[in-house]
Amino acid sequence: MSNLDKASILDLARKVLEAEASAVSQIPVDDSLIKAVELATDNTHPQAGGSVVVTGMGKCNFIAQKISATLASTGTPSQFLHPAEAMHGDLGRIRQRDVVVLLSHSGNTEEIITLAALLKQDNVPMIAITGNRDSHLARLADVTLWIGQITEACPHNLAPTASTTAMLGIGDALAMCISQAKGFQAADFHKFHPGGSLGKQLMLVTEAMRFKVGSTLLLIPTGTTLADAYAMSSSEANPNLRRAGAMLIVEDDGKLAGIFTDGDLRRLVMKDPANAMNQQVENVMIKNPKHLTDTALVRDAVQMVRETRIDEIPVVDSDNKPVGLIDVQDLVALKVIES
């Protein structure tokens, strides 16, 4: 491939990305989106038992599937329906309490118009996503989300490129707005994503930590020497304890005073080998260490590890009393961070 060809290809790639970015940035956002959200939230209320059905033909087929998947993953019951299959029995999937989102750039796609006309007869609420607000589909729909005047990124202005990107953009916007209107929270997101990295990052840190106060982790009171602290927390002294990379030190009232890590011990021994183990913990610990509350999520622990490079994080309750310790290896085991 000549240098001239490479330059031409890179130039075309940039133009495609610019055209698609421009198409998305120029989508009109107005009261029609509010009406669409109201229509969808009214009909997908848990007591109503409805869902959002998304459909499209050709390239819009794939965009419709993605929008449906986004809706479902953010708390809105949703399913994809192929418009051609709807004419051969799958129309029975749609109920009057559902909302149907129909995608067609021209707004005159035969299969979509046929489906929309049938839905209109049954009084099924419809949201159109189209590039033609004067189209047949726009006239049939209850609400029309217009993506604006689109010039395709295709050099011949033929292949659906910028238009499908714009449809995906407005579909994602609709899904996010519906999710917000329904009060969807991160904890709810975890319910729909129990597997994979996303689901794991939305776990509570208390679900992920191996070292828990009262079972596998011993708290060390101030006034204790390092020698006694390590003896107390050894598996010989307490078989239920697990080997942690740090010990948590607490005040007389049980509140977190500090943390002392294995790394701190190594540095102390190298500095003063003769007297290291006779030191009292409060004199060598890290005071007021960075910590998480028991309502924090795994993603918060991941962020703290990445920002501070610490390996052990105390977890405390609302009274600043330790409930456990999350170790970087806990996060490695969940595969939310690399070792």
N, C-alpha and C positions, 0 to 999 in steps of 0.2 A: 504493500500500500504506500503510495507516494505521500510526501509531506503535505501536498496540496489537498489530497483526499482526506487526510487526517484533520486538517484545519477545517475543511468543509463539513465533515461529520460533527466535529465539536461545536461548530457554529450552529448547525441545525439542532443539536441537542439543547444548546442554550436557548434557542428560539422556542423550542417546544416547551421547555420549563417556564420560560417567561410568559408564553401564551396561556398556559394552564394556570399559573399563579395569577395572571391578570383576570382570567375568567372567574376564578374564585373570589378575588378581592372586589369584583364589581357586581356580585350578586346583590340585588335589591333586598334589603332587610326592612320589612315594614309590618303593619298590623296584620297582614295575611299570615305571618308566622305566629302571632299571638292567637289568631283564630284557629290555626291548625293545632296548636298546643291545647287549647281549650277543648277542641273536638276530640282529640286523642285522650286527654286525661279524663274527660267525662265518660268516655266509652270503655276505658281500660281500668276503671275503678274496680277494686277487688270484688265488691258486692255485685257489680254488673256482670263480671265474668267474661268481659270481652277482651279482644286482643287486637293488635295492629297487624294487618296483613299487608305485605309489600309485594308488588308485582311489576314486572317490566319485560320487554321483549328484546331479543338481540343482545347488544352490549349492555343495555339497561337491565337485562336479566341479572347480570353479575353484580351490578351496583345495587339492585334491589336486595339481593341476598346479603350483601355486606351491611346495608342499612338495617335489615331485619335482625341480623346477628348483633349489631350494636345496640339496638333497642332491647333485645332479650337480655344482653349482658349488663344492662344498666337499669333493670327492674321493670321493664315494660313487656308483658307477654307478647310475643310476636312470632309470625311464621311467614315463610316465603311461599308464594303461589305462582306457578308458571301460567301465563294467560291462555296458552294453547291447551294445556292440560285441564284448565278450568272448564273448557268447553266439552270435556270428555269425562265428567264426573267429579272433578276436584272442586267444582263450584260449591259442592255441599260442605266444604270446609269453612265457608264464610257464613256467619250469623248476623242478624240485624244489629246486635249490640257490638259488633266489631267495627273497626275503622279500616278502610282500605286505602293504601297509598299507591298511586299508579304513576309510573315513570314513562315518559315519552318525550323526546326532544321536540319532535314535530308536533306532538299533540294530536296526531291523526293516524297513529299506528293502528292498523285494522283490528288486530287481536285485542289491543287495549281498549279501543272504542267499543267493540262488541261486548267486552266484559263490563265496561263502565255503564253501558246502556242497560244491561241486565241488572246490575247492582242498583241503578237508579229506580228501576221498577220495584225493587224490594225495599226501597228506602234505606239502603245501607250507606252510611256517611262515607264520603270520599275526599281525599286530598290528592290533588294533582301536582306533580313536579314536572315542569315542562319549559321549553324555550319559546313557546308560542302561546301567549296569554289570550289570543283570539281564536284558539283552536277549538275543535269539537270537544276534546277532552276537558278543556278549561270550562266550557259551557256546561258540561255534565257534572263536574265536581262541585262540592260544597265550598271548598277552599282551593285556591291555586297558588302554589309557590313558584314564582317565575324566576328562572335563573339568569335572565337578561339576554341581551343580544350577544351571541357567542360566535366567534370565529375559531374554527377548529385549528388545533396545532398542526394538523396534517398539512403539508405544503400545498396540497390540492384542495384543501378545505372540504374534504370528503369523509375520511375515516373519523368516527366518533372518538375524540380525544379530550379536548378541552371541555366539551359539553358533558361528558360522563364524569369528568373530574369535578365539574361544578355541581352536578347532581349529587355526587357523593358528599361534597362539602355541605350543601344545604340539608341533605339527609342526616349527616352527623350533627349539624346544628339543631335540627328538629329533635333528634334523639336526646341530645344533651339538655335541651330546654324542657322536654317532657320529663326527663329524669329529675331535673331541679324542681319542677312544679310538683312532683310527687314526693319531694323530700328525700330522695335517694341518698344514702350515706355510704361512707367507705366500708362500714361494717356490713351493710347490705350487699355491697359489691363482693365481699368475701364469700357470702352465701352462694353467689352464682359462679364463683371462681375458686372452688375449694382446692383444685389442683393447679400445678404449674407455678411459675415464679410469681405471678400477680397474686394468686391466692395465698401463697406462703408469706408474701410481704405484708399482707393484710391481717395476718394472725396477730393476736396479742403476744407481747414478748413473754408473758407469763406462761403461755402455751409452748413456747419454744425453748425456754431455759431449762437446763439439766440441774442446775444448782439451786435448790429451793430451801429456804430457811425452815427448820423444823423437821426436815427429812434428810436431805443430802448436803446441807451447808450449815456450818456452825458459825455463830457470830462471836466475835472476840471482844470482851469488855475492855475499856481503857484501864490502865494500871497493870496490864498483863505484860510479861516479858515475851520477847520473840521466842525464846526457848519453850516457855510454857504454852504459848499460842500454837506453835507447830506440834507440840506433844498432844494438846487438846484436840486438834483437828486431824490427827493421824487416823488412818483406818484401823490401826491396832487399838486405839482408844475408843473408837466408835466405828464399827464395821459398816454402818449405814452411810457414812460420809463418802463423798466422791472427791477425787483429787482435783481441786480447783487451782487455777493459776494465780489466785489472789485470795486474800482474806478480808472480810469486812469488819471494821471496828465500830463499836457503838458506845454511846454515852450511857450513863446510868439510867436515863429514861427510855433507852432503847432506840434512840434516834441515831441516824448514820453520822459517824464522826469522821471516818476516813476509810481509805483502802490501802492495802500493802500487798504488792505483787511479788512474784518470784523474781522478776527483773530488779525490783527494788532491793531484794535480799542479796542478789549477786553483787550489785554495786556496793552495798553496805559491807559485805564480807571482804570484798577487795580493798575497801578503804580502811576498815578497822577489824581485821579478822579475829583479834583476841577478845574484843568486847561486843561484837555485833549481836550475838544471841542474848546478851544481858540487857539490851536496850528495851525500854518500855515502848509498846506499839504506838502510843500517841506521839512519841518523840520522833518517830521515823516514818510514820504513815503520810500519805498524800491527803491533806485536809480538804474538806468540802469538794470531793471529787465530782466530775461530771457524772450524771446519773439519768435514769429514765424512771418515769412513774409506771405503776402497774396497769395503767390504761394505755400506755404507748404501744405502737405496733412494731412488728419486725422491721418494717421499712425505716422506722425512726432509728432503730439500732444500727441498721446498715448505713444510714446516712452519718450517724455519729462515728462509726468505725472509720468510714472513708474520710471524714473531715478531720478527725483528731488522731487517727492511727493508733488508738488504744485497743487492747485486746479483751479487756474485761470491763463490763459496765454494771454498776450496782443498780438494782431495781427496787424502788421504795414505794410505800403506800402514801396516802394523802397526809399522813402525819410524819412523813420523812423517816419512817421505820422500814428497814430493809425486809424485803420479801424474797429476795434471791439475787442471783448474779447471772447475767447472760454473757457467755464467752464467745469469742469470735469463731471458735470451732462449732458452736451451736448453729451459727449462720452458715458456715461451710457445709455442715451436714444437711441443712435445708436447701443447699445449692442456690442461695440468694447472694452469695459472695464467693469469690475465688480464694483459695487458700494462699 
